[in-house]
Amino acid sequence: METRHHDVIVLGAGVSGIYQIKRLADLGIDAIVLEADEDLGGTWYRNRYPGARFDSESYTYGYSFSKELLNEWHWKERFSSQPENLRYLNYVADKFDLRRHMRFDSRVESMTWHEDERRWHLELPHGESYTARFVVTGVGVLSVPTLPRYPGIDDFAGDSFHTYWWPKDPVPLRGRRVGVIGTGATGIQVIGDIAEKVDVLSVFQRRPNWTTPLNNSLISEQEMAEIRARYDEIFANCALSPGGFEHVPDRRGFWNLSKEQRIAFWDELYDKPGFAILAANFPEVFLDETANREMSEYVAGRIRGRVDDPRVAEKLIPRDHGFGMQRLPLETRYFEAYNRDNVHLVDLSATPIERITRSGIQTTAGHHDLDLIVYATGFDAITGAFDRMKIRGVDGRFLGDKWRDGPSTCLGIMTHGFPNLLMVAGPQSVSGSTNFPRAIEGGVDWVTGLLEHALECGHRRIEAQAEAEREWLEEVVRVQERLLLRRSKGWFTGYNANVDGHQQGQIRYQAYFGGAPRYKAFLEQEAADGYPRFDLS
Ligand code: NA7
């Protein structure tokens, strides 16, 4: 089979890849996108489970690069749902005629750097292959789903799937006994959505998560017109805030206010939409154990106020971590689900799962007969998609080996020993830790600038310097170590009980927590100085 060549190959046709190919196509660069799935959309193509929606305000999630697009698109809900989000990404791709640059069903299985040619060789299934001068990854931060390792998982006779693989065809829910394993952001969305649709819902919870109301609402024509008029301001606000949202931290000083004033403020935040309770809160809540404990007690009180059975309420309150120490899921009718007669909380910390059986789930306390098992058990986050691709750099070095104990990158964009491999939304960038599209637009623009510079100057090789990479790692570690979340068991710190090397106690520095403005300043300075952290030849 013939090997095809392009100057740039983009991996992934999700939110990152769509914008990356738009920028490259506009510059007339010879580039294509290889996408493993049969269509575009990435996260929003895959996660079709009931309740899947943005936790970011829709109008801060959309692309900002085209005024025309901003004026045309009407977000119908403040936090838009998966089908609408996928429609949006298709609309963008069609409007800018981007599909012609995309090759679907094209999963890259391995990638090898050939120093003599200064090219990457990409191998796909069935002997298909490509070469490229540069490869840009937009492979997603949560695109490798992970299943538990319970015995009998293949024995179950009913339907079962990970939320990421929720089928395209409608899944019957009425009259069925459904088990959901996992209570992260995904499980919490699913449970709130299906509780009233199914006959019986058994929630298998190992550890509860802190979660607060999403407070979603419809966006009328009139409101959308106001949002359109405000887009410049909206994106400027997002660019200034650490999380890439319109919400800004409250800097009155936690200790300058009385407890009553703090509670009155939290009452307001609890009723506000989205991540206000996180991003508009006092910074001390995330830096100071006493402040965090008070906030956690406040949210625990709200849970007790919403769950009728006090024993169930206590099981839904996290004890092993404080509020905001793991990625905060946002919920809709989540706690009220537990007030329904058809919903049962199975506390796996008291009665662990022994095995999956032909007809359901066996815990140490008994058997649960089920028709459908939903695995909301998370992802091999941030580095999983890189590990899966078997990337070999200079002298055949395997990236999976380099990153075995945790990733190490230069500005979250490149990693030493892997020339001409550029990462959008890569490890140790802000993509995992802030409003995703705001971060990726910045990442794509920066990578595009570097590629333009290299191609214009006739450079055929770009490599991050080892010393610059060490310095970036120091910055990433220093920032994370200031935060209370540094020891938390969540995907932010690389924890995943189902992946070797990611279990409890094996902290990884996966994302940059220094905030979007600080990250952007590093990138801008680097470009302005002529890319001193990179060797170009
Ligand atoms: P998360 O946040 O990683 O949550 C996974 C959940 O699954 C979590 O509650 C886990 O409990 C649970 N889990 C994982 N393995 C098991 C086993 N073996 N048994 C029982 N329970 C298990 O993933 P999500 O998909 O919810 O969210 C990912 C991101 O997607 C989210 O943050 C948003 O950014 C979008 P554990 O904590 O390990 O005890």
Residues whose N, C-alpha, C, O or C-beta is under 5 A from the ligand:
A	BS01	NA7	L142 P148 R149 I181 G182 T183 G184 A185 T186 G187 F204 R206 R207 R327 A376 T377 G378 F379 K489 W491 A497
